[in-house]
Amino acid sequence: MSSTGFKKIRAVTFDAGGTLIEPWPSVGHVYAAAARSHLSEDADPEALNRQFRDAWEKRGSFDYSRESWLDLVRQTFRGISSDPDLFFHELYDRFEQPDAWRIYDDVIPTLELLQERGFKLGVISNWDERLRPLLKNLGLAKYFDVTTISVEAGATKPAAQIFQQTLENLGLPAESVLHVGDSTREDYLGPQQVGMPSLLVKRGSTQTTVPHILASLSEILALLPNIDGRQSRL
């Protein structure tokens, strides 16, 4: 992958879930733990993972509101709990806690080196009001100049509006801002609508169906030159 096409880049924005962080040990494990006191027997985390994935794939229009998450939880617990509304608030609050998430190993070293090289950094995420405190409690908020969240922006990726709002907040033209994420539709094709270059991160993947796929976030560092002559540790 050549760095030729990235010489104009002055900022890098990232998706959050699946790119910077992931539920830990899994969505199913977190759901099972939060619901334990409300069930006659412990729920199987792997069963919850399967039903969550199925519900997520079939979700259709999803605005990341509390009501949308409640509907998803109801589908995830179908056949496991007759009334997941009873413990929904516990599930919802649980995912704001830092110990329900894991930061990927390649994230902090990459963010630190990008900052050191002079790049502005941002987050563009389909998420809700829990993301800002979560990023702060995980120690990630300090790295970002701009955080754009769908419930605040009034649009979800891949809509052009959420990317355009981020560009305005960064004060940079589209061709100077690289977006990185794990969704082809939301993070690779979405930003290209407004002229932003984009890269997909698929950790450990060897697929070549999309021209620019990162096996690790650290691969960004080989593509982006230092800004204003700054020197980094690489």
N, C-alpha and C positions, 0 to 999 in steps of 0.2 A: 504494500500500500504506500503510495507516494505522498510526500508532504507538500508537493507543488501546489495543490489546490487549496491549501489552508494558510497561505501566507498573509491573508488579510484578516485572519481571525484575531479578535481582541477580547472576546468573552466566550465562555463555555457555559451552557445551561444543561441541567440534568433532570431527568425524570427521577421520582423518589422510589416508590415501591418496585422492587425487581431490578433496580439500577443501583441505588445507594444502599437500600436496606431491604430485609425480608423478614416476614413473621418467623418467630423462633420459639420452639423447634419447628412448628408449622401452624397454619391456621387451625387445623383440626385439634392440635394439642392445646392451643390457647382456648378454643371454644370449649373443649371437654373440661378443662380445669375450671373455667368460669362458671360452667353449668353444673358442676359436680354436686353441689349442695341442694340442687333443685330436682335431681333425677334419682330414681329408685336404685339405679345401678350406673356405674361409670360408662360414659359413651366411648365408643371406639374412635380414637383420633383419625385413623385411616379411613373409616367410613365417613366421618365428617369431612375429611379432605376430599373424598370422591364426590360427595354430594355438593360441597361448596364449589368445586371445579365445574360440575355440571350446571349448577345454578348461575355461576359467573358467566359461563359460555352462552347461556340462554337469556341473559339479563335484559337484552334489548336496550331501551332508553334507560339510562341510569344517571341521575344527577348528583350522586354522592351526598344526598341529604340524609338525615337521620331516618326518615321514612323509607327511603330506598334501601338503606342497610337493614332495617327491620324486616322488610319483605325478603331480602336475601337470607337473613338468618332463619326465617320461617321455612324457607325452602331447604336450607341446609339441614335443619333438624327434623324434616319430614320423616315420620316413621320412628323417630328417636324420642321426641318430646311432643306432647299434644299441645303444649302452650309455652313456646319459647319466649313469648312476650314477658313472662314472669322474670326472666333473667337477662333480657336484652340489654338493660342499662348496665349490667355488670360486664357483659361482653364489650359493649361500646366503650365504656370507660377503660377497660383492660388494654385496648389497643392504643391508648394514649400513653401507656406506661413504657418506659425504655426497655425494661426487661422482657417485653413481649416481642422485641425486634432484635435483629442482628445486623450490624454494619458489615458489609462485605469487606474482606481483607484488603482489597486493592483500592478502597475508596479514600481513606484519610491520606495515605502517602501521595496519591494522585492529586487530591485537592491542595495539599500543602505545596507540592512542586509547581502546580499551575499558579497559585498565588505568588510564589517566589519568583516566577517568571513574569509576573505583571498582568496576568489575565484577570478580568472581572469574572465572577462566578455567580450562577443563579440556579434556581430550581423552578421547573414548570411541571406541576403535578395535578392530576385529577384526584382531588382529596377533599377533605372537609376541615372544619375549624380545629381539629386535633393535630394537624400537621405542624403548625408553628411551635407549640409547646413540646411536641415530640422531638423535633429537630434540635431544639434548645437542650432538652434533657439528655439527648444522645451526644451532645457536644459537637453537633454538625452546623448549627445555625451560624456560628462565628465565621464560617468560610464563605457565606453567601451574601452578595451585595443586593440581590433581588430574589424574592420568593413569590411566585405567582401560583395561586391555588384556585382551582376551578370554581369552588363555591363563592369565592370572593370576586372572581373575574366575570362570573355570569356566563361562562362558556367552558366546555370540556374539550380536551384534545380529542380529535384532530382539528377542531375548529380554528380557523385562522385568527380569530379574535384574541385567543389566549396567548398566542405567540406574538401578535402585534403589540399587545399591552406590555409584554415583557421587553420588547425592543424599545418602546417608549420610555419605560422605567430605567433601562440601561443607558439610554441616550446614544444608541449606536445603530448604524444601518444593518439591515438583515444579513448582508454578505459578510459582516464582521462577527457574527454570533453563530457559533456551532452548537447544535443541540445533540444530546446523547441520551438514548433510552433503550428499553428492551422490547417495545412494541412497534412492529413494522407500520401499522396503520397510524398510531398516535404519535410516535416519536421519530419515525423515519420519513414517512410521507407527509405528515401533518405540517412540520415546519417548512418544508419545501414550497408549500403554498404561498408563503410570504417571502420566499427567496433566501431562507436560512439553510445553510448546509447542515447535513445531519449524518449521524453514525448510529448503528445498532450495536448494543452490547449483548452478546450471547455467550456467557462464560462457558468455556470448555467446548464450544461448538466448532465444527469444521465445515458448516454449510456455506455454500457460495452462491446462493440464489439472489442475494442482495450484494451490490458491489462493495459496500463498506461495512464490514462486520468486525467488531472487536471481541477477542477472546478474553480480554481483561481491560479494565479502564486504564491501566497503566500504559497501554499501547497508544493512547492519545499523545503521550509525551514525545513520542518519536515523530509525530505529525506536526506538532506546533512549535515554531521557533520562539526563542525568547523575545520579549517585547522591550523596545528601547534599550537594547544592549545589556539587559540584566543577565546575570549569570546564575545558573542553578547548580544543584549538586550533580546533575547528570551531564 
